[in-house]
Every structure is written in structure tokens, then in C-alpha cells.
């Protein structure tokens, strides 16, 4: 409650903290206006608190991470180079010989090397999970940003989930990507270790770096809040 004075008779009147509109004095019955509309107060809060550099950097890194994960679904993550070159991506192997290449999905390996097929399918599942949780994280960010700017109204439960699960989804995308890369490294070592050591591609190294950076920025963002 807030105590104000009637502008007509100067008697004290109690009103709710968020009260606004026209009121009538219970003593002199004079009418007066008090407070601001919720929309006005909301806009004032938005424009008086510009986006911080940490939050902007976190937005950018998570956006880049999401784009790279989607591209990574169709890109080689690990390569073994010898006379030929074998490249492993989330959906299978690609073998290049004298400028020609052939692809094979992980399910096709059950007939020849079921062990490699299992490792490849686990790799694929982990990367798909990373993509899904990264997209979920980006959706949470958009919801929070639009709610803070007053362009979107969401329920209390949705707002709570968006704020709470940002950290979890950012971490999950990073962990699943790293785990998928390690699993595939082990699978290729077992399946093709005699041909050479499987090395992560430049793309996968950059991707892991971006995902690690976005999780670091997520923690800084939460600390500043």
C-alpha cells in the first residue's frame, strides 16, 4: 500500500502499490488521477536498461553455435588420411579415392562391422540431441528477450522455464558434442586404427571452441544477473 494526499482536501488516502487510473476521494469525493499504466512502466524499464555487452556476446555465440551445429550434421568431424581419405560425420562415412568419393550410412555397417555401426549411431544420436537442445536454448533466449522488450506476453510457467533451462541447454549442447566426438574417435581407432590416427577436422575443433565459449558466456551472463 502507498499513502498519498488528496489534491483537493489534502487528506491521506491509501492506494495499492500498482494502482493507476482515476480515483475518488472518500472524504471530499473529489476526483483525481494517480499512477502510470503498466505498459508505460514496462517501456520505461526496457529503455532504461540497455542490453549489456556480456548478454549481446552470449546471444551472438549461441546463435553461431546453433548454425554450426546444423551445418555440422552434414559435415565431416573426424578424418583418417592415408592413401585414401576416410571422413566421419554424424550420418556415416565418406571415402575419397583419387577425386572420387562414396558415402555410407552407419546402419549399413551392421552387415560388415556392427561394432563401428554402434559407435557411429551413438555419435549421430548425440549430435542430434546437441542440435535439438541448442535450438531449444535459442527459443528460450528469444522468448526472454521479447518478454523483456514488451513485445511478447508469456505465462509464468513458460517464463520460468525459459530463464531456468538456459544454463542446462547451453551445457547439454557442449557436452553432447564433445561426447559424440570422443565416441567417434574411439570407434574409428578400433575400426581403422591400423590405417592411421583419426584426427578431428578444423570444423569440429572450431565448433567445440564456440560451444565451450557460449557456455562460458552463459555463466558470465547469469553471474551478472
Secondary structure, 3 states (H helix, E strand, C coil): CEEEECCCCCCEEEECCCCCEEEECCCCCCEEEECCCHHHHHHHHHHHCCCCHHHHHHHHHHHHHHHHHHHHCCCCCEEEECCCEEEEECCEEEEEECCEEEEEEHHHHHCCCHHHHHHHHHHHHHHHHHHHHHHHHHHHHHHHHHHHHCCCCCCHHHHHHHHHCHHHHHHHHHHHHHHHHHHHHHHHHHHHCCCCCCEECHHHHHHHHHHHHHHHHHHHHHHHC
